[in-house]
Amino acid sequence: MDGSEEGEVLPAAVLSGAPIELQARTVRIYRPTKTATQSGDWHQHHWRMDWDILPKGHRWENPLMGWQSSGDFMQGTNVTFKSREDAVAFAEKQGYEYFVQEPTERKRLPKAYANNFLYTNRKLKHIRTK
């Protein structure tokens, strides 16, 4: 598998210069959820790939502040793609083991503004402003 044969594909990881321990890690491909504090839906139109946290942890408690520290240089790294297929193709080209986390779709029930004024035999809600 040195790329000398006709039609043989050489993984990009061989030429990329990435550390060996990075190639052995699993990546997760997912579509980010909508941020709770924003009303826009930009995050729902792209896919993201990030590296799983190392099983051994490489974490320690920082004695100065008591926070968790990490020696994992890929912990906060992610790559953004336009589609799921682009992310999968990139992971395969780099030789990464990957899994795809499919998004869960919300079930939206249709609502009508007129339902706010329907009759109910319950006590009326009074909102005091002063």
C-alpha positions in Angstrom: 0.0 0.0 0.0 2.6 2.5 -1.1 0.5 4.0 -3.9 2.6 2.6 -6.7 0.0 0.2 -8.1 -2.6 1.4 -10.6 -5.9 2.5 -9.0 -4.6 2.2 -5.4 -5.5 5.1 -3.2 -3.0 6.3 -0.7 -4.5 7.7 2.5 -3.8 11.4 3.1 -2.6 10.6 6.6 0.6 9.1 5.2 1.6 12.4 3.7 0.0 14.9 6.1 2.6 14.7 8.8 0.0 14.3 11.5 1.1 12.5 14.7 0.4 8.7 14.8 -1.7 9.1 18.0 -4.0 11.5 16.1 -4.6 8.9 13.4 -5.7 6.3 15.9 -8.4 8.5 17.4 -12.1 8.3 16.5 -13.9 11.3 15.2 -17.6 12.2 15.6 -19.5 13.7 12.7 -22.7 15.5 13.8 -25.0 18.4 13.0 -24.9 21.0 15.9 -28.1 21.8 17.6 -29.7 25.3 17.6 -28.4 27.5 20.4 -31.1 28.1 23.0 -30.3 31.8 23.3 -30.6 32.5 19.6 -33.5 32.5 17.2 -31.6 31.9 14.1 -31.1 28.5 12.4 -27.6 28.9 10.9 -26.2 26.0 13.0 -28.6 23.6 11.4 -27.2 24.0 7.9 -23.7 22.6 8.4 -22.0 19.5 9.9 -19.2 19.4 12.3 -16.4 16.9 13.0 -14.6 16.7 16.3 -12.2 14.3 18.0 -13.3 12.1 21.0 -11.8 12.8 24.3 -8.9 10.5 25.1 -10.0 7.5 27.3 -7.0 7.9 29.6 -8.0 11.4 30.2 -4.6 13.2 30.2 -6.4 15.5 32.7 -5.3 16.9 36.1 -6.5 19.4 38.6 -4.7 22.7 38.3 -3.3 23.4 41.8 -3.6 27.2 41.3 -7.3 27.6 40.6 -8.6 24.0 41.1 -9.8 23.9 37.5 -9.5 20.8 35.3 -6.5 21.0 32.9 -5.8 18.8 29.9 -2.8 17.9 27.8 -5.1 16.9 24.9 -4.3 19.3 22.0 -7.3 18.1 20.0 -10.0 18.5 22.7 -11.4 21.8 21.5 -10.7 21.4 17.8 -13.5 20.9 15.3 -13.9 21.2 11.5 -17.0 22.4 9.8 -18.4 21.0 6.5 -21.3 22.0 4.3 -22.8 18.5 4.2 -22.6 15.1 5.9 -21.1 13.5 2.8 -18.2 16.1 2.7 -17.4 15.3 6.4 -17.5 11.5 5.8 -15.3 11.9 2.7 -12.8 13.9 4.6 -12.6 11.4 7.4 -12.2 8.5 5.0 -9.5 10.4 3.0 -7.6 11.1 6.2 -7.9 7.5 7.4 -9.8 8.4 10.6 -12.2 6.0 12.2 -15.5 7.8 12.5 -19.1 7.5 13.5 -22.0 9.7 12.4 -24.4 11.0 15.0 -27.7 11.6 13.2 -29.7 14.6 14.3 -33.0 14.2 16.1 -35.8 16.2 14.5 -38.3 18.0 16.7 -41.9 17.2 16.2 -43.7 20.5 15.8 -47.4 20.6 16.4 -49.3 23.1 14.3 -50.7 25.9 16.5 -53.3 28.6 15.8 -53.5 32.0 17.3 -57.2 31.6 17.7 -56.7 28.9 20.3 -55.6 31.6 22.8 -59.2 32.8 22.9 -61.1 29.5 23.2 -63.6 29.1 26.0 -62.6 27.1 29.1 -64.5 26.6 32.3 -61.3 27.2 34.4 -60.7 30.4 36.3 -59.4 33.3 34.2 -55.8 34.2 34.5 -55.3 37.8 35.6 -52.0 39.4 35.1 -51.4 42.4 37.4 -49.1 45.0 36.1 -49.1 47.3 39.1 
